[in-house]
Amino acid sequence: MKFSFFSLFVFSILFFSCGKDEPVELTAFNSEAFAYDIGDSWEVNASARIKGFQQSEKNDNYSIHLTYSADLIKSGGDTLKNIYEGVIEKSENESLMDVPMEAQFELDSAYMAGEYEVLFFVKDELSGRTAKTSAKFKLGNK
């Protein structure tokens, strides 16, 4: 009798602990940023990847809806808000593991040489979850 009660107890713990799906955390990762001298200004290209977003499924079609923005932290510490904004809407016939997030913008010659940072903020519009990541880059002397 003790053995069967113990077996039932262990089985129920395993059953209930394995049966619940933990919510996946929205994550932005592999962030990079580079600045290119294009004459009288700089072109900045920044990117990251996003995973853990919610997908809606209808008729074997998986859809995502993400919005994102990028801030620029200048070498002196000042922040330019929303220097770039974007939307990622995809619909595929298979579940998506991760997607790229990209920003491209120009900085004129008023930006001095030094280290800068791009801050990405992403929101999963289907789940309401948010994430952020950053990447540093340098502007050299022209």
Buried (B, 14 or more C-beta within 10 A) or exposed (E): EEEEEEEEEEEEEEEEEEEEEEEEEBBBEEBEBEBEEEEEBBBBBBBBBBBBBBBEEEEEEBBBBBBBBBBBBBBEEEEBEEBBEBEBEEEEEEEBEBBEBBBEBEBEEEBEEEEBBBBBBBBBBBBEBEBBBBBEBEBEEE
